[in-house]
Amino acid sequence: MAEIPLIKDKIKLVSKVDLMKMHLYIKLTSNNISVSDSELTLLASLYLQKGIHNKEEMEKFFQYCIDNKVRLSVQSVRNILARFTQLKVINKPKPNQRFISKDYMLDVNNENNFAFNYTIYSL
């Protein structure tokens, strides 16, 4: 069998949100889940805010998404949360609670500096 050439590259992203979006994009794509940039931003934001624990945090998250032009309405944010909950990307242990599944994001939220090291291939 022929040896597969290895391409090494280093990429520094501007923000933690961008790093999370890239990681989520790779994980979702590898599971055949299509995702838009605004959906990635919403998912990364949910992760970086350490999830939603109650109704107050849910309302704040909706407002955050609208204020930062991630989505234009509360209903649009709800629709994305519902879609990714159904796909098991978001866990919903109780009403008004939402967390990114550990299958899609490891718990690196408390780390200021970290790096992902991937081996990506297609045979």
C-alpha positions as CSV (number, residue, x, y, z in Angstrom):
1,M,0.0,0.0,0.0
2,A,1.3,3.4,-0.9
3,E,2.2,5.8,1.9
4,I,-0.2,8.7,2.3
5,P,1.5,12.1,2.2
6,L,1.1,14.1,5.4
7,I,0.4,17.8,5.1
8,K,1.3,19.8,8.1
9,D,0.0,23.3,8.7
10,K,-0.6,25.6,11.6
11,I,-3.5,28.1,11.8
12,K,-3.9,30.8,14.4
13,L,-7.5,32.0,14.6
14,V,-8.4,35.5,15.9
15,S,-10.8,34.5,18.7
16,K,-12.0,31.6,20.8
17,V,-15.4,31.8,19.0
18,D,-13.6,31.2,15.7
19,L,-11.7,28.3,17.1
20,M,-14.9,26.7,18.5
21,K,-16.7,27.3,15.2
22,M,-13.9,25.5,13.3
23,H,-14.0,22.6,15.6
24,L,-17.8,22.3,15.5
25,Y,-17.7,22.6,11.7
26,I,-15.3,19.6,11.5
27,K,-17.3,17.5,14.0
28,L,-20.6,18.3,12.3
29,T,-19.4,17.7,8.8
30,S,-17.8,14.4,9.8
31,N,-21.3,13.4,11.0
32,N,-23.0,14.5,7.8
33,I,-24.7,17.4,9.5
34,S,-24.9,20.6,7.3
35,V,-24.6,23.9,9.2
36,S,-24.6,27.6,8.3
37,D,-22.1,30.2,9.6
38,S,-24.8,31.7,11.8
39,E,-25.7,28.3,13.2
40,L,-22.0,27.7,14.0
41,T,-21.8,31.1,15.7
42,L,-24.9,30.3,17.8
43,L,-23.5,26.8,18.8
44,A,-20.1,28.2,19.7
45,S,-21.7,31.0,21.7
46,L,-23.9,28.5,23.6
47,Y,-20.7,26.5,24.4
48,L,-18.6,29.5,25.4
49,Q,-21.5,30.7,27.7
50,K,-21.3,27.3,29.4
51,G,-24.8,26.4,28.2
52,I,-28.2,27.5,29.4
53,H,-29.2,26.5,33.0
54,N,-32.6,28.2,33.5
55,K,-35.3,30.4,31.9
56,E,-33.4,33.7,32.8
57,E,-30.3,32.5,31.0
58,M,-32.4,31.3,28.1
59,E,-33.9,34.8,27.7
60,K,-30.4,36.4,27.9
61,F,-29.1,34.0,25.3
62,F,-32.0,34.9,22.9
63,Q,-31.2,38.6,23.5
64,Y,-27.4,38.0,23.0
65,C,-28.1,36.3,19.6
66,I,-30.4,39.1,18.4
67,D,-28.1,41.9,19.7
68,N,-25.1,40.3,18.0
69,K,-27.0,39.7,14.8
70,V,-26.6,35.9,15.0
71,R,-30.3,35.7,14.2
72,L,-33.0,38.2,13.8
73,S,-35.7,36.8,16.1
74,V,-36.3,34.7,19.2
75,Q,-38.2,32.2,17.1
76,S,-35.3,31.8,14.8
77,V,-33.0,31.1,17.7
78,R,-35.5,28.6,19.1
79,N,-35.7,26.8,15.7
80,I,-31.9,26.4,15.7
81,L,-31.8,25.1,19.3
82,A,-34.6,22.6,18.4
83,R,-32.9,21.4,15.2
84,F,-29.6,20.7,16.9
85,T,-31.4,19.2,20.0
86,Q,-33.1,16.8,17.6
87,L,-29.8,16.0,16.0
88,K,-28.3,15.4,19.5
89,V,-25.7,18.1,19.1
90,I,-27.4,19.9,22.0
91,N,-28.5,18.2,25.2
92,K,-31.7,19.2,26.9
93,P,-31.7,17.6,30.3
94,K,-34.7,19.7,31.5
95,P,-36.9,22.4,30.1
96,N,-35.0,25.7,29.7
97,Q,-31.6,23.9,29.8
98,R,-29.4,23.5,26.8
99,F,-25.7,22.3,26.6
100,I,-23.5,21.3,23.7
101,S,-23.1,17.5,23.8
102,K,-19.7,16.1,24.9
103,D,-19.6,14.2,21.6
104,Y,-19.2,17.5,19.9
105,M,-17.2,19.6,22.3
106,L,-14.8,18.6,25.1
107,D,-14.8,20.6,28.3
108,V,-12.1,23.2,27.5
109,N,-14.2,26.2,28.6
110,N,-12.1,27.1,31.6
111,E,-8.8,27.0,29.6
112,N,-7.5,30.3,28.3
113,N,-5.1,28.7,25.8
114,F,-5.5,25.4,24.1
115,A,-5.0,23.9,20.7
116,F,-6.7,21.1,18.6
117,N,-4.6,18.5,16.9
118,Y,-6.5,16.8,14.1
119,T,-5.8,14.0,11.7
120,I,-8.2,14.5,8.9
121,Y,-8.3,12.1,5.9
122,S,-10.5,10.6,3.3
123,L,-9.9,7.2,1.8
